[in-house]
Amino acid sequence: KSDGSQMMIDAGQKEFGAKQCNGWKKERLVRDLDHHGGRVIMVSPTDPQHCWRKVEEIREIVDQELGFAENGIRVKENTKVFFYVLEKKIVGCLIAETIREAHKVIPQRSPIRGGGQLVCCSEKRYKVWAGISRIWVLASERGKGIASTLVDAMRSNFLTSHFLTLDEFAFSDPTESGMGFAEKYTQR
Ligand code: ACO
């Protein structure tokens, strides 16, 4: 198509992370090539339907891997999505939405039975601007800083005129892996 509606990301379920992407004519590049040769693009509420259909497709796949119950994106108008694209494939995804408050995690020393970690949160509510509802990186690409790059991009671009400090966003209902990452990211 030459009308700008061509998909950049054509990640069919089976080929997720392995499919060519041809370039949306109007992709919003928020981070140009990094040392891995990847870039970050953002999908905003006012972007065309075809972008959001793709977001929805990818969200479903990510949620399946995360074991999240099917509940979709709550309010599109409050949501921004970041894709990390490497060699024409989407290998990372971050979904952030406007939230108003969050609770701090209180670190626990003793693991609970079964090896997991008990997660306790402060009763106090803290004012935040954004909540990361999903962050995901293709298994073969983990440990290279891609999730950190996505969070950095979100912090620069969630609000138009303000870089979010570590206290101004939260990870919503993180998995154990998400907690491990968040702990590292916020302490660096
Ligand atoms: N446990 C402990 N530390 C971790 C973990 C983890 N699971 N994952 C990353 N880190 C550390 C890294 O070692 C690194 O530390 P370093 O700077 O000292 O080297 C630092 O965090 C940054 O790591 P990145 O390379 O930027 O993270 P990566 O690209 O590997 O992605 C992610 C991390 C997104 C958690 C990935 O492992 C993943 O997709 N996991 C499965 C999906 C998942 O559970 N996502 C979280 C869902 S919760 C939510 O979305 C709110």
Residues whose N, C-alpha, C, O or C-beta is under 5 A from the ligand:
A	BS01	ACO	I132 S133 R134 I135 W136 V137 E141 R142 G143 K144 G145 I146 A147 S148 F171 S172 D173 P174 T175 E176 S177 G178 G180 F181 K184 Y185
